[in-house]
Amino acid sequence: MLCKVTLGVLKGASKLNVLLLLLLLLLTIISLNGKWTLENSNGTLSLPAEVPGCVHTALLKQGYIQDPYYRFNDVAYGWIALDNWTYTTTFTVPSDMRAKQRVMLVFEGIDTISTVSLNGAAVGRTDNMFLQYVRWVNSHDPHEAVHTSPVRYAAQRSEAHSYRVPPDCPPEVQQGQCHVNYIRKEQSSFSWDWGPSFPTAGLWKGVRLEAYDVLRCFTTSPDIHPFTSGWSLQVELQVEVVAEVTRGQLTLSLPGLDTQQTFPVQLLPGRTRNTYTLHVNTSGPVELWWPSGHGDQPSYPLTLQGVLGPGLTFTADTKVYFRTVELVQEPVPGSPGLSFYFRVNGKAVFMKGSNWIPTHSFQDLVSPAGVRSLLESAVAANMNALRVWGGGVYQQDLFYSLCDELGVMVWQDFMFACALYPTEEDFMDSVREEVRQQVRRLKSHPSVVLWSGNNENEVALATNWFGIPGPERPLYVKDYVKLYVDNIRALVLEEDQSRPFLASSPTNGLASERQGWVADDPYDPRYGDTHYYSYSRDCWDWSAFPRTRFASEYGFQSWPSFSTLQKVSVPEDWSWDGPFSSHRQHHAEGNRQMLEQAGLHYHLPNATDPLRRYKHTLYITQVMQAQCVKAQTEFYRRSRSEVVGGKGHTMGALYWQLNDIWQAPSWSSIEFGGKWKMLHYFAQRFFAPVLPVGFEDGVSMVIYAVSDLSVDLNLTAQVWPVNNQTVGGELLLPVDALLKGCGNCTRRSCLLAFHLEDNHGARWGPGNHHFLCSPRDAEGIEAPHITILGLRAPNITKILGLRATNITKILGLRAPNITIRYWV
């Protein structure tokens, strides 16, 4: 049997859920993963291709192209996305499968526009990267098709639309493709300000045949409901029955909670949903799932066993987690606005974390080890939350399972970002199915605590990013409400009432709803969440930061380390002002902004050797970034407990961004490949559960003790050069008195160092510091003359001794060709 997939398009055209996949004894499955044949439109290229995979990686593995990330190859290989490509495979269907009443061809993910044919007859077409496609293969109705690339498809849809849906194209500095908002695929694949343009095509997830006689069980979704006297578990079975009425029984068992019940089952022909409620035994306590730093992440095994007539049985085992989550938006004393924070299991939780972008331009190259490394790095930096940003992809199952295990809360965007979108019926049909499938897939995970409709599209409308004339604005607001409220929100509320939904980020939340879902000022810090970026103001000046309820995006750029760039460049590229540096920088004026910000507080590199100066410049951008994000994050953490001018009560800090998609300047704290930037080491400290935060307010030095813990602490601030200052949450010290107390100290010759201790002298949390002047103006700084004393412990963890002749405030370690992490 011949299966062909041509990547193109037809012309013209308060509860917790647990997901189980049931494998019936009468269900036969054949995987079609592995070697396929890939061919371009005119037949000049024909090569083996792995499935799952994409065109770019197939060409790379067969030697037709170099590393797409090497030097300027992102532009050089633009032709790949402009061509049409066909995947073909031949397979044999066993006789027992052919004898089944129904045979299904299942594609877990097709990127993106394609027709699928079997033995020369079309069996379906696809237009959404985020959907699973299931096609009957019992009969074949031929279709005539015209094929095109994702880039050409998006352009054709734009041209055919009755009115402009902006933006048309990305900024020129991004070197990207246009009209990505017309196609349901990874939006950043057409380029972004931190990533290249690689509009991929291919079978990016698995392919299989399924055959069955009686029924196919798609999913079951047990919903866990808290109530006054305990918990109930509501199991929803979604099945397709091809035989007559099927009767039997279903047994649900939670052995860890001594709970079991058997239910009669009657399944009608066709696709149906059936619900069964299991009341959890209340004789013992139920252990709850908690975010990292607030408790453990216990689970309970749930077993489902069914008997549906002679010879038809099924069983499934999964994990059940118990937790509740609320998004609290209520009046704040002393403020005209509303609060905005998450309450997990009845406890207010300050979200600490970052934003997650696609980890690779080619999803088939995203490894489980790489996903685990990034998530473990987040937890190692004391993060308890990540926002899956809406311009990328819904992450693979492993990501969410690891977040469950690690206690990482997930703010889940739907995949719409920085654009307006069409609302034709075929586009909306595709979006509705996307929402259904993704919510059903992901709602099982306790880590997912929020659905969010899009990234920055409310504010794009409110502040008129795209220059829409006033008389035309109501049309775009109507489209916005139709997409995110009337459809996405309505479907989410239908499928999952266990977690909150926001239409956008940033947003004023309930206040935006009251203004027709598009607020006059979605950046109002008295409501909802905010995104804040400023590259011209001094990033050490805390008075410039918005005293917001929740900071879901903020940050500063830096370059990755030289060893990371070295893998995709040659010596002639190692210049700050050269073509390679300009090509990799996709944020307008980004390189200039980094140096200007660094120059406010540091001497810029001036080595006479060009390579040494280049390496030092890369380094100083990381120092600048770390200090800038530290200042802003510490401001948000100390703003938790105060309201000033109606603003404050901050309950979240998610900096932009955690990871990189390639080797280039970005806002990330982890480089492509897994190396921690200096920012990530700083994050370990500024996200610590207990932290002293110091800042100047007028003529005084103020030190706050910040704590995420649920216990009261009686701590003392040890401030060098002044000791034993009791902290009752806040300590106020005149700067002049501090300087007089240390003899010959001046602002230029001293810095303040401080930490927290309890009554027994035990330290709580990391130490901290405060510069009384810019380091560039400091006096008495001498070269540290660092000596490596040697390594001890011949295992993964090694102890490295260092000796310095002078004080070294900021020190980074780099080892060529290996990824290291260090603690001091």
C-alpha positions in Angstrom: 0.0 0.0 0.0 1.4 3.4 -0.9 0.9 6.4 1.4 1.8 9.8 0.1 1.7 13.1 2.0 2.1 16.2 -0.2 2.9 19.4 1.8 0.7 21.9 0.2 -3.0 23.1 0.1 -6.2 22.4 -1.8 -7.1 25.4 -3.9 -9.8 27.7 -2.5 -10.2 26.0 0.4 -12.1 24.0 40.5 -11.3 20.5 39.5 -8.2 18.6 38.2 -8.3 16.4 35.1 -6.3 13.2 34.5 -5.8 11.9 31.0 -5.6 8.2 30.2 -5.1 6.5 26.9 -6.8 3.1 26.7 -5.4 0.3 24.5 -8.1 -2.2 23.8 -7.3 -5.8 23.2 -9.1 -5.7 19.9 -7.2 -2.6 18.7 -4.4 -3.3 16.2 -1.7 -0.7 15.7 1.1 -0.5 13.1 3.6 2.3 13.3 4.6 4.0 10.1 7.5 5.9 11.6 10.9 5.5 10.2 12.2 5.8 6.6 10.1 7.6 4.1 11.1 9.1 0.7 11.1 12.9 0.3 10.9 14.6 -3.0 10.6 18.3 -4.1 8.1 19.6 -6.6 10.0 19.1 -9.8 11.7 15.8 -8.8 15.2 17.2 -8.8 15.7 16.1 -5.2 14.7 12.7 -3.9 16.1 11.4 -0.7 15.4 9.2 2.4 13.7 11.1 5.2 13.0 10.1 8.8 9.5 10.4 10.3 9.0 12.1 12.7 11.0 14.8 11.0 11.0 17.8 8.7 12.4 18.7 5.3 15.3 20.7 6.7 16.6 17.9 8.9 16.2 15.4 6.1 18.3 17.5 3.8 20.8 18.0 6.6 21.1 14.3 7.4 21.6 13.3 3.8 24.3 16.0 3.2 22.3 18.3 0.9 22.8 21.2 3.2 25.1 22.3 6.0 24.1 23.0 9.6 21.2 25.5 9.0 22.4 27.5 12.1 25.9 28.0 10.6 26.8 31.6 9.8 24.3 33.0 7.3 22.6 29.7 6.3 19.2 30.8 7.6 19.0 33.1 4.7 20.9 30.9 2.2 18.4 28.1 2.8 15.3 30.2 2.3 14.5 28.3 -0.9 13.5 25.2 1.1 10.4 26.9 2.5 9.4 28.2 -1.0 9.3 24.7 -2.6 6.7 22.0 -2.4 7.6 18.6 -0.9 6.2 15.1 -0.9 6.7 12.4 1.7 6.0 8.8 0.4 6.2 5.4 2.0 5.1 1.9 1.1 3.8 -0.6 3.7 2.0 -3.9 4.0 -1.3 -4.2 5.9 -1.5 -7.6 7.6 -4.6 -9.7 6.9 -5.9 -9.5 10.5 -5.9 -5.7 10.2 -7.6 -5.7 6.8 -10.4 -7.9 8.4 -11.3 -5.2 10.9 -14.5 -3.2 10.5 -12.6 0.1 10.6 -9.0 1.1 9.7 -7.7 4.6 10.6 -4.7 6.5 9.4 -3.5 8.6 12.3 -1.1 11.5 12.0 0.0 13.0 15.3 1.2 16.2 13.7 1.6 17.4 10.1 3.5 20.7 9.4 1.3 22.2 8.0 -0.5 22.5 4.6 -0.9 19.1 2.9 -3.1 16.6 1.1 -2.8 13.0 2.2 -3.4 10.2 -0.4 -3.5 6.4 -0.1 -2.9 4.3 -3.2 -3.3 7.4 -5.3 -6.6 8.5 -3.8 -6.8 11.5 -1.5 -8.0 10.7 2.0 -7.7 14.2 3.6 -6.1 17.6 3.7 -4.5 19.4 6.6 -4.0 23.1 7.5 -3.0 23.1 11.2 0.3 22.1 12.7 -1.2 21.6 16.1 -3.8 19.0 15.2 -3.9 15.3 15.2 -5.5 14.1 12.0 -7.4 10.8 11.8 -8.6 9.5 8.4 -10.7 6.4 7.5 -8.9 4.4 4.9 -11.7 1.9 4.2 -12.7 3.9 1.1 -11.0 6.4 -1.0 -12.7 9.4 -2.6 -10.3 11.0 -5.1 -9.7 14.8 -4.8 -7.8 17.1 -7.1 -5.2 19.2 -5.3 -2.8 22.1 -6.0 0.1 22.2 -3.7 2.2 25.1 -2.4 4.7 26.0 0.4 3.7 27.4 3.8 5.2 30.8 2.8 3.2 30.9 -0.5 0.1 29.6 1.2 0.2 32.4 3.8 0.7 35.0 1.0 -2.2 33.6 -1.0 -4.5 33.6 2.0 -3.6 37.2 2.7 -4.2 38.3 -0.9 -7.6 36.6 -0.9 -8.7 38.2 2.3 -11.3 40.9 2.0 -9.4 43.3 4.2 -5.9 43.7 5.6 -5.1 41.7 8.8 -1.9 43.1 10.1 1.0 42.9 10.5 1.9 42.1 6.9 5.6 41.3 7.4 8.1 41.2 10.3 10.6 44.0 10.8 13.3 44.0 8.1 16.0 43.3 10.7 14.4 39.9 11.4 15.0 38.7 7.8 11.8 36.8 7.9 8.7 35.8 5.9 5.3 37.5 5.7 1.7 36.8 6.7 2.4 34.1 9.3 -0.9 35.0 11.0 -2.8 33.4 8.1 -1.5 29.9 8.8 -1.9 27.7 11.9 1.7 26.8 12.5 4.5 28.0 14.8 4.3 31.7 14.4 8.0 32.3 15.3 9.0 29.9 12.4 8.7 32.8 10.0 11.2 34.7 12.3 11.2 36.6 15.5 13.4 39.2 17.3 15.3 36.3 18.9 15.1 33.7 16.3 15.7 32.8 12.6 13.3 32.3 9.8 12.8 28.5 9.1 9.3 27.9 7.9 9.4 24.2 8.3 7.4 21.5 6.6 7.1 17.8 7.3 5.6 15.0 9.4 6.9 16.4 12.7 5.1 13.8 14.9 4.4 10.1 14.5 2.2 8.3 12.0 0.4 5.0 12.6 -2.5 2.7 11.4 -5.2 1.7 13.8 -7.8 -1.0 13.2 -10.7 -2.2 15.4 -13.9 -4.1 15.3 -16.1 -2.9 18.1 -14.9 0.4 19.5 -12.0 2.8 19.8 -11.5 4.7 23.0 -9.9 8.1 22.4 -9.4 9.4 25.9 -10.8 9.3 29.4 -10.6 12.5 31.5 -11.1 12.0 35.2 -12.0 15.3 36.8 -11.1 15.7 40.5 -13.5 17.9 42.4 -12.8 19.2 45.9 -15.9 19.7 48.1 -16.6 20.4 51.8 -16.2 16.8 53.0 -13.6 15.4 50.5 -12.9 14.8 46.9 -14.7 13.2 44.0 -13.3 11.9 40.8 -15.4 12.2 37.6 -14.2 10.1 34.7 -15.3 10.9 31.2 -14.9 8.3 28.5 -14.8 9.3 24.8 -15.4 6.4 22.6 -16.4 5.6 19.0 -18.5 2.4 18.7 -18.9 0.8 15.3 -21.0 -2.2 16.4 -24.4 -2.4 18.0 -25.1 -1.2 21.6 -22.2 -2.3 23.8 -22.9 -3.1 27.5 -20.6 -4.1 30.3 -19.0 -2.6 33.4 -16.2 -0.2 34.4 -14.2 -0.4 37.6 -12.3 2.6 38.9 -9.7 2.0 41.6 -7.6 4.3 43.8 -5.8 1.8 45.9 -3.7 4.4 47.7 -6.8 6.0 49.0 -8.7 2.7 49.6 -11.3 3.7 47.0 -13.0 1.5 44.3 -16.3 1.4 42.6 -17.9 -0.5 39.7 -20.3 1.1 37.2 -22.6 -0.3 34.6 -21.7 0.8 31.1 -23.8 1.2 28.0 -22.1 2.6 24.9 -24.2 3.6 21.9 -23.1 3.4 18.3 -21.1 6.4 17.1 -18.8 8.8 19.0 -20.1 9.4 22.6 -19.0 10.8 25.9 -19.9 9.0 29.1 -19.3 10.2 32.7 -18.8 8.2 35.9 -18.2 9.7 39.4 -16.0 8.1 42.0 -16.2 9.5 45.6 -12.8 9.3 47.2 -12.7 7.7 50.6 -12.3 10.3 53.3 -11.1 8.1 56.1 -7.5 9.3 55.6 -5.8 12.5 54.4 -5.3 13.2 50.7 -1.8 14.5 50.0 -1.8 17.5 47.7 0.4 18.5 44.7 2.3 21.7 45.4 4.4 24.1 43.4 8.2 23.7 43.9 9.3 25.3 47.1 5.9 25.0 48.7 5.6 21.3 49.2 5.9 17.9 47.5 4.3 16.6 44.3 2.7 13.3 45.4 0.6 11.3 43.1 -1.8 8.3 43.4 -2.1 5.4 41.0 -5.5 5.2 39.3 -6.6 2.0 37.6 -9.4 1.7 35.1 -10.7 -1.7 34.1 -13.5 -2.4 31.7 -15.4 -5.5 30.6 -17.6 -4.9 27.5 -18.9 -8.3 26.5 -17.2 -11.5 25.7 -13.5 -11.1 24.9 -13.5 -7.3 25.0 -11.6 -6.0 28.0 -9.4 -3.0 28.6 -7.2 -1.6 31.3 -5.3 1.6 31.9 -3.1 2.9 34.7 -2.1 6.5 35.3 -1.2 9.0 38.0 -3.7 11.2 39.8 -2.7 14.5 41.4 -4.9 16.4 43.8 -4.7 20.2 43.8 -6.8 23.3 43.3 -5.9 26.6 41.6 -7.6 29.9 41.5 -6.8 33.3 39.9 -7.7 35.8 42.5 -8.9 39.2 41.2 -10.5 41.1 44.1 -10.3 44.6 45.6 -7.0 45.6 47.2 -7.1 47.8 50.3 -5.7 51.2 49.5 -6.0 50.8 45.8 -8.7 51.4 43.1 -7.7 48.3 41.2 -7.9 44.5 41.7 -5.4 41.9 42.8 -4.0 39.4 40.4 -2.4 36.3 42.0 -2.7 32.5 42.0 -4.0 30.6 45.0 -3.0 26.9 45.0 -4.7 24.6 47.5 -5.9 27.7 49.3 -2.5 29.3 49.6 -1.4 32.5 47.8 1.8 31.7 45.8 4.2 34.2 44.4 5.1 33.0 40.9 8.9 33.0 40.2 10.1 32.0 36.8 10.5 32.8 33.2 9.1 32.4 29.7 9.6 29.4 27.6 10.1 29.7 23.8 10.7 26.9 21.2 14.0 25.1 22.1 14.8 24.5 18.4 13.7 25.6 15.0 13.3 21.9 14.1 11.1 20.2 16.5 12.3 16.7 15.6 15.7 17.8 17.0 14.3 18.6 20.5 15.6 15.8 22.7 14.0 14.5 25.9 17.4 15.1 27.6 17.4 18.7 26.5 13.9 19.4 27.8 14.7 17.8 31.1 18.0 19.8 31.4 16.1 23.1 30.8 13.4 22.3 33.3 15.8 21.1 36.0 17.8 24.3 35.4 14.7 26.3 36.1 14.0 24.5 39.3 17.7 24.8 40.3 17.3 28.6 40.0 14.4 28.4 42.5 11.8 28.9 39.8 8.3 27.6 40.4 6.6 28.7 37.1 7.1 29.0 33.4 4.9 30.7 30.8 4.7 28.7 27.5 4.7 31.6 25.1 2.0 31.9 22.4 4.2 32.3 19.4 5.8 28.9 19.5 4.3 25.4 19.9 2.3 23.5 22.4 5.0 21.5 24.1 5.4 17.7 23.9 3.9 15.5 26.6 7.2 15.0 28.3 7.5 18.7 29.1 4.2 18.7 31.1 4.9 15.4 32.8 8.3 16.7 34.0 6.6 20.0 35.2 4.2 17.8 37.2 7.1 15.9 38.8 9.2 19.0 39.4 6.4 21.2 40.7 6.7 23.8 37.9 3.4 25.7 37.3 2.7 26.3 33.6 1.0 29.4 32.3 -0.2 28.0 28.9 -0.7 30.4 26.1 -2.7 29.4 23.0 -0.5 29.9 19.9 -1.4 33.4 18.8 1.1 36.2 19.2 1.8 39.8 18.3 -0.7 40.0 15.4 -4.3 40.2 14.5 -5.9 37.1 12.9 -8.5 36.3 10.3 -11.8 34.9 11.3 -13.1 33.1 8.2 -15.1 30.1 8.9 -12.5 27.5 7.7 -9.9 29.2 9.9 -12.2 29.3 12.9 -13.1 25.6 12.4 -9.4 24.7 12.5 -8.8 26.8 15.6 -11.8 25.3 17.4 -10.5 21.8 16.8 -7.0 22.9 17.9 -8.4 24.2 21.2 -10.4 21.0 21.8 -7.5 18.7 21.1 -4.9 20.7 23.1 -7.2 21.2 26.1 -8.1 17.6 26.2 -4.5 16.6 26.0 -3.1 19.0 28.6 -5.9 19.4 31.2 -4.7 16.2 32.9 -1.6 18.0 34.2 -1.7 19.6 37.6 1.2 21.8 36.5 -1.0 23.6 34.0 -2.6 26.4 36.1 -3.8 28.9 33.5 -5.1 29.1 29.9 -4.3 32.3 28.1 -5.7 33.2 24.7 -2.8 35.0 23.2 0.4 37.0 23.6 0.1 40.8 23.4 -2.8 41.0 21.0 -5.1 43.0 23.3 -2.4 45.6 23.8 -1.7 45.6 20.1 -5.3 46.7 19.4 -5.5 49.0 22.4 -2.4 51.0 21.6 -2.7 50.6 17.8 0.6 48.9 17.0 -0.4 48.5 13.4 -1.8 52.0 12.6 -5.4 51.0 12.0 -7.5 54.0 11.1 -10.1 54.9 13.8 -13.2 54.1 11.7 -11.9 50.6 11.0 -11.0 49.7 14.6 -14.5 48.3 15.5 -14.1 45.6 12.8 -10.8 44.4 14.3 -12.2 44.5 17.9 -15.1 42.4 16.7 -12.7 39.8 15.1 -10.7 39.8 18.4 -13.7 39.1 20.5 -15.0 36.5 18.1 -11.7 34.6 18.1 -10.6 34.7 21.7 -13.9 35.1 23.6 -16.7 33.7 21.6 -14.7 30.7 20.4 -11.5 29.9 22.4 -12.8 31.0 25.8 -16.2 29.3 25.2 -14.5 26.0 24.3 -12.1 26.1 27.2 -14.9 26.7 29.6 -16.8 23.8 28.0 -13.9 21.4 28.2 -12.2 22.4 31.4 -13.6 24.4 34.3 -10.8 23.4 36.6 -8.4 26.3 35.9 -8.8 30.0 35.0 -8.7 31.5 31.5 -7.4 34.9 30.4 -8.1 36.3 26.9 -4.6 37.8 26.6 -1.3 38.8 28.2 -0.8 41.5 29.2 -4.3 42.3 30.2 -6.3 44.0 32.9 -8.2 40.8 33.5 -11.7 41.4 34.8 -11.3 45.1 34.1 -10.6 44.3 30.4 -13.7 42.1 30.3 -15.8 45.0 31.6 -14.4 47.2 28.8 -15.5 44.8 26.1 -12.3 42.6 26.3 -10.0 45.4 25.0 -9.0 47.8 27.8 -8.2 51.4 27.2 -4.8 50.7 28.9 -3.9 47.0 29.2 -0.6 48.1 30.8 -2.4 49.6 33.8 -0.4 48.3 36.8 -3.4 48.3 39.1 -4.9 45.3 37.2 -3.9 42.1 35.7 -0.4 41.4 34.4 2.1 43.7 32.6 5.0 43.4 30.1 7.6 46.0 30.5 10.8 46.8 28.5 12.9 49.9 28.6 16.4 49.9 27.1 17.2 53.7 27.4 16.6 54.2 31.1 19.1 53.2 33.7 18.2 49.6 34.6 19.5 50.0 38.1 17.0 52.8 38.8 14.1 50.9 40.5 11.9 54.0 40.3 11.5 53.3 36.6 9.9 49.9 37.0 6.1 49.6 37.0 4.7 48.7 40.5 2.5 46.1 38.9 0.3 43.3 40.2 2.1 40.7 38.1 5.1 41.0 35.9 4.8 38.3 33.2 7.5 39.7 30.8 10.5 41.9 31.3 14.2 41.7 30.5 17.3 42.8 28.7 19.4 41.3 26.0 22.9 39.7 26.2 25.1 37.7 23.8 25.9 34.0 24.4 29.4 33.0 25.4 32.2 32.8 22.8 32.3 29.0 22.9 28.7 28.8 21.9 29.1 31.2 19.0 32.3 29.6 17.9 30.4 26.5 16.8 28.5 28.4 14.1 31.1 31.0 13.0 34.6 31.5 11.7 37.4 33.8 12.8 36.4 36.6 10.4 33.0 36.7 12.2 34.4 37.5 15.6 33.9 41.2 15.5 31.2 43.2 17.4 30.7 45.5 14.3 31.0 42.8 11.7 28.4 41.3 9.3 27.9 38.2 11.5 27.1 40.2 14.6 24.6 42.3 12.7 23.0 39.3 11.0 22.4 37.5 14.3 20.9 40.5 16.0 17.2 40.5 15.1 16.2 43.2 17.6 16.5 46.7 16.0 19.4 48.7 17.7 19.9 45.8 20.1 23.7 45.8 20.0 23.9 49.5 20.5 21.4 49.3 23.4 23.4 46.7 25.2 26.6 48.7 25.1 24.9 51.9 26.1 23.3 50.2 29.1 26.5 48.5 30.0 28.4 51.8 29.6 26.2 53.4 32.3 27.9 51.4 35.0 31.0 49.6 33.5 34.1 50.5 31.5 33.5 49.0 28.1 36.2 46.6 26.7 39.1 48.4 25.1 41.7 45.6 24.6 44.0 46.2 21.7 43.7 42.6 20.5 40.5 42.4 18.5 39.6 38.9 19.6 40.2 39.6 23.2 38.0 42.8 22.9 35.2 40.8 21.2 35.2 38.1 24.0 35.2 40.8 26.7 32.3 42.6 25.0 30.3 39.4 25.0 31.0 39.0 28.7 30.1 42.5 29.6 26.7 42.1 28.0 26.0 39.2 30.3 27.1 41.2 33.3 24.8 44.0 32.3 21.9 41.7 31.7 22.3 39.9 35.0 22.4 43.1 37.1 19.5 44.7 35.2 17.2 41.7 35.7 18.3 41.3 39.3 17.4 44.9 40.0 14.0 44.5 38.4 13.2 41.1 40.0 14.2 42.2 43.4 11.9 45.3 43.0 9.0 43.0 42.2 9.7 40.6 45.1 9.8 43.4 47.7 6.7 45.0 46.2 4.7 42.0 47.2 3.8 43.4 50.6 3.3 47.0 49.8 0.9 49.3 48.0 2.2 52.7 47.0 -0.1 55.1 45.3 -2.6 52.3 44.7 0.1 50.2 43.0 1.9 47.2 44.3 0.9 43.9 45.9 3.0 42.2 43.2 2.6 38.4 43.1 4.6 37.3 40.1 7.9 37.8 38.3 8.4 35.9 35.0 11.4 37.4 33.2 11.8 37.1 29.4 13.2 34.5 28.5 14.5 31.2 29.8 16.0 29.5 26.7 17.3 30.1 23.2 16.3 28.7 19.9 19.8 29.2 18.3 23.2 30.8 18.9 22.4 34.5 18.9 21.8 37.6 21.2 18.6 37.3 23.1 16.9 37.9 26.4 17.6 34.3 27.6 19.3 33.2 30.8 20.3 29.8 29.2 22.2 29.6 26.0 21.4 27.3 23.1 23.0 24.1 24.1 22.3 24.4 27.8 25.0 26.7 29.2 23.9 29.0 32.0 24.4 32.7 31.3 25.4 34.9 34.3 21.7 35.8 34.6 20.8 32.3 35.5 23.3 32.2 38.3 21.9 35.5 39.5 18.4 34.0 39.3 19.4 31.3 41.8 19.9 34.1 44.3 17.2 36.6 43.5 14.6 33.8 43.4 15.8 32.2 46.6 12.9 31.4 49.1 14.4 33.8 51.7 16.3 36.9 50.4 17.6 40.2 51.7 16.9 43.0 49.2 18.7 46.4 49.4 18.0 49.6 47.7 18.4 53.4 48.2 15.4 55.5 48.8 16.3 59.2 49.1 19.1 59.5 51.7 18.5 56.1 53.2 19.6 52.6 52.6 16.6 50.2 52.9 16.9 46.4 53.4 13.9 44.2 53.0 13.7 40.6 54.2 11.7 38.7 51.5 10.3 35.3 52.2 8.1 32.7 50.3 7.9 30.5 53.4 4.8 29.8 55.3 6.4 30.2 58.7 7.3 33.4 60.6 11.0 34.2 60.8 12.9 36.3 63.3 16.0 37.4 61.4 18.9 39.8 61.7 20.6 41.6 58.9 24.3 41.4 59.0 25.4 44.4 57.0 29.1 45.0 56.3 30.5 47.3 57.6 27.7 47.6 60.1 26.5 44.5 61.9 23.5 43.2 63.9 20.6 45.2 62.5 17.3 43.6 63.4 14.9 43.2 60.4 11.2 43.2 61.1 10.6 42.9 57.4 12.3 46.2 56.7 15.5 47.9 57.8 16.2 51.7 57.3 19.8 52.9 57.5 21.0 56.5 56.6 23.7 56.1 53.9 25.9 58.8 55.5 25.8 57.0 58.9 26.8 53.8 57.2 29.8 55.4 55.5 30.9 57.1 58.8 30.7 53.8 60.6 33.4 52.2 58.5 36.1 54.8 58.9 37.4 56.0 55.6 34.5 54.7 53.4 33.1 56.7 50.6 30.6 55.9 48.0 33.4 55.2 45.5 35.6 53.1 47.8 33.0 50.8 49.5 30.1 48.6 48.6 27.5 47.1 51.0 27.2 43.4 51.6 24.5 41.9 53.7 22.8 38.6 54.6 20.2 37.3 57.0 20.8 35.3 60.2 18.6 33.8 62.9 19.2 34.0 66.6 21.6 31.0 66.4 23.8 32.6 63.8 22.5 30.3 61.0 22.3 32.1 57.6 19.0 32.1 55.8 19.2 32.5 52.0 22.0 33.9 50.0 23.9 37.1 50.7 23.3 40.2 48.6 25.1 43.4 47.8 24.5 47.0 46.9 26.7 49.3 44.9 26.9 52.8 46.3 28.3 54.0 43.0 28.6 52.7 39.5 31.5 50.2 39.3 33.0 52.3 36.5 33.4 55.1 39.1 34.7 53.0 41.9 38.1 53.7 43.5 40.7 51.2 44.5 39.6 48.3 42.3 42.6 46.2 41.3 43.1 43.2 39.1 42.1 40.1 41.2 44.9 37.8 39.8 42.8 34.6 40.2 44.7 31.4 40.7 43.1 27.9 40.2 44.1 25.7 43.1 43.0 22.5 41.5 40.2 20.0 41.2 39.0 17.4 43.8 36.5 14.6 43.6 36.7 12.4 40.5 33.0 12.3 39.6 30.3 14.5 38.0 30.5 17.1 40.8 34.0 18.5 41.2 35.4 21.0 43.7 37.4 23.8 42.1 39.5 26.0 44.4 40.1 29.6 43.4 42.3 32.2 45.1 42.2 36.0 44.3 44.5 38.6 45.6 41.7 41.2 45.6 38.0 41.4 45.9 36.1 40.0 42.9 32.4 40.8 42.9 31.4 39.2 39.6 33.1 36.1 38.5 32.0 33.7 35.7 33.5 30.3 34.8 33.6 29.0 31.3 35.0 25.7 30.0 35.4 25.2 26.2 33.2 22.5 24.6 31.5 21.4 27.9 28.5 22.6 29.8 29.3 23.4 33.4 27.3 24.7 36.4 28.8 26.0 39.5 27.8 27.1 43.0 29.8 29.3 45.4 
